Amino acid sequence: MMKIQPQVDNFDMDIVRMSQIPSIDHILEVICNSTGMGFATIARVTKDRWVAFAVNDKINFGLRVGGELKVETTLCHEVMNAKETIAIDYFDLDANYSNHHTPKLYGLQSYISIPIILKNGEFFGTLCAIDPKPALVNNKKTINMFRLFAELIAFHLDSITVLDETEAKLVEEQKIAEIREQFIAMLGHDLRNPVHAISSAVQLQLRSTLDERNMKLAKVIQDSCNRTRGLIDNILDFASGRLGGGIQLNYDNSEALEDTLNQVITELQIAYPNITIHTDFNLTVEVKIDNKRIAQLFSNLLGNAITHGKSASPIVVRASTAAGKFELCVINKGKKITDEAMKHMFKPFSRGKVHQGQEGLGLGLFIANEIAKAHKGEMFVESSHQDTCFKLKVPA
C-alpha cells in the first residue's frame, strides 16, 4: 500500500486538486438547500492561513475561491485545534458563543464547521456553512450529513495525492530506465574493441608453439572471449529493442539453415566437450527467416539448456520446416522450472535462482523471445520434473 506523504502547504496546487473533484459544487449546493443557509465553503486551514477552496455564496458574503480570511478571526482554527465539530443554531442564544468575536465580526447567527481529516490523520481544513439568520444545524441528522461529505472530500483528496505521486514516480522511473538503457547500449559498443583485441591476441598465440599448459590457458581465454561476445551482442540487441530500434532481420542467407544450426552446436560442443547433443532435423522446405538471428536464438536456448540441464543427460534438438512454417525445440533433463520463474521467463534481467557457474545478465531468453517476435513467431516453454522444452514456432 502506498504511503501518503504529509501535506505541503502549496495552496495553488491544492485549489487545482479540489477543482478536480467533480462532486464538490453539488455537495455545497446540497448543503445550502438542506440547511437553508446561504454560504457554504471548503476551506484549507493552517495555523497561519484560512483560504477558500470551493464556494457556494447565495448571500453575497463576498468571498470567492482563493479568497482569504484572517484565521484568528474564524472559528475554523478552533475546529483545527480540537478536530471537533462546531454547530450553532443561533449565536445570540448560545451559551458558549453568544459573545464570541467571530459572529460579531461577520454578522452571523448560524454556523456549522466539520473537520476534513486525511487518511494519514492530518487535518486538511473544514467543510463549513454560515448564515446571518438562525438555522437548525446542531442536530444529529445535519452533522452526520456534513461528516459524510467531509469524508468523501478527504477520500478524493487522498486519491488525487496518490495519483499525483504515482505519476511522478512513473515519470522518474521512465527517465531512469531510459538513462540505464542508453548506458547499456554505450557499454556494449565500448566493450567490443577490447574484447576483439584480446581475441585477436589469443588467436595469434594459438597459431604459435605453446606448451600444453599455456595452450589450455589460451583456449580458456578464447572461450571466455566467445562468451563475452555473445553477452555484448545480447546487450546491444536489448538496448536496440528497448530504445525503439527493434530486432533487425536480414533474409539474405548465405548458408543453409541446417548448416547454420549445426555450426552453433559445434561451437558449443567445443566449449562444453562433455555435453552430448542429439539432433533431429527435417529442414527440407525453404522458409523465410533470418538464419543468423535464428542461430543467435538457438545459441541462447542451447546455452540455457547446457547451463541448467543435467550434464550427464543428452540435450535433444528438433527442427522442422513444413508449409512455410518453422519449428525449433530444445529439450533438456533437469529440475522443473517453478511457476514463479515461468511468469518472468522472457523478461530482461530475469534469471530466477542461479548457482555458481550459471551467472549471466539474464538477457538470453529475452533476446530469443524478441527474435521470435521479429519473425512474427512465438516462444513457448514446458517444464516437468522429467525435462524442460523451449520451443520456437514461426508461422508461414
N, C-alpha and C positions, 0 to 999 in steps of 0.2 A: 504494500500500500504506500502511495506516495505521501511524503511528509509535506504538509502545507507550511510554507515559510511565514514567519511573522510579517505583519503588515508594515510596509514602509509608507510614511506619510507623503505620498505623491497624490495630491488631491485631484489634479487634472486627469491623471490616469484613472483614478477611482471613479470620477464622474463619467468617463467614457465607458468603463466597465458597467456602471449602473445603467447607462443608456442601452446596453446590450441585453438587458433583461426585458423580454417583451411584455411581461405582465405588470410592470411597475405602474404605468399610467392607470391601468384597470384597477389595481389594488387601491391606489389613492382615491379613485373615483368611488369605489365601493365603500371606503371608509367615510367619505363625506356624505354619501347618500344614506348609509345605515345609521350614522350618529347624528346627522343634521348639522354637523359642524362645517364651517366654511373654509377652513385651511388645513391641509394635510401635507406632510413632508417626510422625506427620509433625509436625515442629517448625519453627516460624518462629524463625530465629536471626539476631540482630543483635549488634553489639559489646557491647550493654548488656543484652539480654534473650534468654531461651530460653522459648518458650511452646508448649505442646502444642496443635495444631490438630485432630488426629484421633488416637484412641487405641484400641488393642485390648489389653486387660490381662487375661491369664489367670493371673497370679501375684500378684495383689493388690499391685502396686507402689505403688498409691495415687494415681496421677496421672490426672486427668480432663481433658477438653477445656477449654482456658483456663487450666489449671494451669501453674505456672512453676517452673523450676529456676534457680539462680544460674548464669549462663552460664559463669563461670570454673571451676565445678565439673564441667563436662561436657567430653567430647571433641569436641562439635559445633563449638566455637569454633575448634578446630584444623582441622576439616574446612572451616569457613568461610574461614579464612585461607589455606589451601593449595588449596581447591577440589578436594581429592582424597579418595578413599575410604579409610576406615579399617575393616579387617575383622580380628577377632581370635577365634580358635577357643577359646583357653584362656589367660586372663590370667596365671595362675601360671607358665606355661611360655613366655610370650612375652618375648623378649629385650629388646624396646623398651618394653613397657608393664607388666611384672610389678610394678614399684614405683610405678606411676602412682597419683595420688591418687583418680582417678575410680572405678576398680573397688573400691578400699578403702572409699570413702565410701558407695557404693551397693550393695556386696556382689555385684559382678558377676564372672562368669567368661568369658562370651562377649559379643561386641559387633560390630555392623556399622552403619556410617553412610555414606550416599551423598548427595552434594550435589545439591540441586534448583536448576538453573540456568534462568532465564527466557530468552526469545528474545532479549532485548536484552543478554544476557550477565550480568545481575545475579544475585547469589546470593540466593535466597529463604529457604532453610532446608535441612533434612535429612530424609531418609527413613531411619529407623534402627530397630534391634531389639536387645533386651538379654535376658539370662537369667542367673540365679545358677548355672547349670550350663554346662559346656562344650558347644559346638555347632560343627558343621563349616560355617563360613561363609566362610572365607578360601580360596575356590576360584572358578574362572572361571565355572562354571555359576550359582552363587548371586549372585555380584557382577553378572553380566550381567542376571539377573532383576531385581535391585534397580535397576540403571541403566535398564532398560526401564520399570519402574514410575515412577521419578523423572522420566523424560522425558514419560511420559503425564500425570503430575500437572502438570508445568510447562506442557504444551500446554493443558490445561484451564484453568489459571490465566491464561495469556495470552489465551485465547479469552474468558473471563469479563471480563477487563480491557478488551479491545477492545469487547465488547458493552456494557459499562457506559459507556465513553467515547462510543460511537455513540449510545446512548440519551440521554446528557446533551447531546450536540451537537444531536440531533434536537429535544429539548425547547427548547433555546436558540434554534434556528433557527425553530421554530414561534412562539415568543414574538416574535422579531424580525419575522417575516412578518406576524403579527397587528398589531403596532405600525405597521409600514410601511403596511399596507393601511388601517388606521384613519386614518393621516396622509394617505394619498392621498384618502380619502373627504372628510376635512375640508378639504383643499386644494381639491378640486373645488368644494365648496359655497362656500368663501370667494372663489374666483375669479369666480364668476358675477356678483356685484354690480358689481365694477369693469369687467368686460367689457361688461355691459349698459349701464353709464353711458357708456362710450366709444362703443358702438354707437349709442346714442340721440343723443349729441352729433354724430356723423358724419352721421346721417340728417337732423338739423336743418341741418347745413352743406350737404348735397346739395340741400336744398329752397331754399336761398338762391342768390343770384347769385355765382358764383365764376368766376375766370378759368380758362383751360384747365389751367394748371399746378396750381393748388390743387384743381381738380376731379379730376385724376388722383391727387393725393395723398390726397384724401378717399376715392376708390374703393379705393385700396390699403389704407387703414386699415379700410374696411368689409369688404373681402375677408379681411383678417387677423382681424377680429372673428368673421366667419363660421367661419373655420378654427379659431379658438380655442374657439368654442362647441362645435364638433364634438369637439375634444380633451377639453373638460370633460365632455361627455356620455359619451365613452368612458371617462374616468376614473371617473365616478360609476357607470356600468354595471359596470365592472371591480370596483370596491370593493363594490358591492351583491352581485355574484355571488360574490366571494371571502369576504365576511363572512356569507354564508348567505341573503341576500335573494333571489338569483337574478334572472334577467331577467323582468320582469313584462310580461305581454301584455294587450292590450285589443282585443277583436274587434269593438268598436263603431266601424266605419269610416265616416267622413263623406264620403269621396271614393272613386271607383272606383280599382282597383289600377293600371290603365294610366295614369290621370291622375297618381297618386302617383309612379310611376316616371318619367314624363315631366318632372315637376316637379324631380326630382333631377337629371336630365340637363340641364335648363335652367339650374339653379343652377350646376352645374359648368362648363357651357359659357360662362357669363358670366365665371366666374373664370379659365377657360382658353380664350379665344376661338380659339386656333389649333388646338385639338384637334377632330378630326372623329369623330362618334359615329353609327354606323349601328344602327338598331333593327329587330328582327323580333319583333313581339308577336302572340300568339294567345291572348288572355285573355277568351274568350267564356263560360267556365264559372266560376261563383262558387265560391270556395274559402274555407275557414275559416283566415284568417291575420290577423295584426295588421299592417295596411298601413304604419303609421308605423314599426314595427320593421323591416319588410321594406325600407322606404325607407332606414332607417339602415344596414342591412346592405348594400343596394345602393350607397349613397353610399361606404361603406368599400371595397367591391370596385372601383367605378368610379374612385375616387380612387387606389387602388393601381395600377390599370391605367394611369392618366394619368401617375402618378409614375414607374413602372418600364418602361412600354412605349415603343416608338419613336414620337416625337412626329409624324413625317411619315406614319405609317401609321394608318388609321382603327381605332377600337375598335368591336367588334361586340357588341351586347347582344341576347340572345334570351330571351324569356319566354313561357311557355305554361301553360295550365291544361287538364286533361283528367281526367275521372272523379274529380274532387275533389283531384287532385294538382297541385302547383305546381312548376315548374322555372324557374330563372333562371341564365343563363350569361353571363359577361363574358369576352371574348376580346381579347387584345392581342398585337401583334407585339413581339418583343424577345428578349433573351438567355434561354437555358434556365436554369431555376432549378436550382441544384446539389442533389445528393442529400442533402447535409448540411442545407441550408436547408429541404428538404422535410420532414425529420424534426421540425423545430421550427416549422413554418409557422403553426400556430394556437395557439402558446404565447404568453403575455403577455410583453411587452418583448423579443420576438424579432424583430429586423429584418433579420438577415443583414448583408451588406455594403452600406452606404449611401454615397451620393455627395452632394456639395453640392446642396442643394435638395430632397433626399429625406428630410431629418431628420424624426423624429416619435417618439412614445412606443413604437411597436411594439405598440399595443393594437387597431388597426383590425380585423385579421383575427381576433384573439382574440374581440373583441366580436361580429363577424359569426358566428363559429362558435357562440358562446353563444346568439345569437338563433336560429340554426338548431336547436340542441338544445332550446331552449324550445318550438319548434314541432314537436318530435319528428322533426326533419329532420336532414340531414347536409350537410356541406360537402366538396367534392371539388376537387382541383387536378390538372391535367395540364399538363405543360410539355415542349416540344421546342425544337429550335434554330430552329423557324419561329415558333411562338406559344405562348402560355400561356392556359389556360382555367380560371377559377374557376367552379364550378357548385354551386348550391343545389338540393337535392331535398327537398320537403316532401310526405310521404305523405298519403293521404286520412284 
